Amino acid sequence: MQSEPQKEHQWLQQLVGDWTYESECIMGPDQPAMTSQGKESVRALGGLWTVGEMECGMPDGSTGTMIMTLGFDPARNRFVGTFVGSMMSFLWSYDGELDAAEKMLTLNAEGPSFAGDGKMAKYQDIIEIKSANERTLSSQVLGEDGKWSRFMTATYKRK
């Protein structure tokens, strides 16, 4: 099965390269924001996928590593991907779409609730292209009140 890159695959190619990032994460309403810095290297896989490998400092002083894969499934007309991290045992699966301006990719996922109650919650990771050398990644969770609550924002700058 041979696939030809579509315009959506080409959109993903702008993520390819070496990046540094600074992030701010809010883990709870009564907790102070945590900041961290990291680096990411994104490579193309056959023009159809991107594979991003990230490293960042963890609160305990260790280094966390994460891998994000992104592609586009023409049969479903949806962006698809995965996310894993050295600090978690859950494999996140993405399903997403671009906004009309083709600047923002919203990736939907379902994963363990922050409440630690064994329930699942709906999440979104949102990649926004600011320029050829800057982008952001924001993460939010859907609350029981039906409102999205942003808990992490990272700003990436191309090396």
VENTA-V842241 format. One record per backbone hydrogen bond with DSSP energy under -0.5 kcal/mol. NH is the residue of the N-H (numbers start at 1). CO is the residue of the C=O. If there is no record, write none. Layout:
NH CO
NH CO
This chain:
3 1
10 6
11 7
12 8
13 9
13 10
14 11
15 12
16 13
17 42
19 40
20 157
21 38
22 155
23 36
24 153
25 34
26 151
27 25
31 28
34 25
36 23
38 21
39 55
40 19
41 53
42 17
43 51
45 49
48 45
49 45
50 70
51 43
52 68
53 41
54 52
54 66
55 39
56 64
57 37
58 62
61 58
64 56
64 62
66 54
67 84
68 52
69 82
70 50
71 80
72 48
73 78
74 72
76 73
77 73
78 73
79 96
80 71
81 94
82 69
83 92
84 67
86 65
88 85
92 83
92 90
94 81
95 108
96 79
97 106
99 104
102 99
105 127
106 97
106 104
107 105
107 125
108 95
108 106
109 123
111 121
113 119
116 113
121 111
123 109
124 140
125 107
126 138
127 105
127 125
128 126
128 136
129 103
130 128
130 134
131 134
134 131
135 156
136 128
137 154
138 126
139 152
140 124
141 149
142 122
143 141
143 147
146 143
149 141
151 139
152 139
153 24
154 137
155 22
156 135
156 154
157 20
158 133
159 18
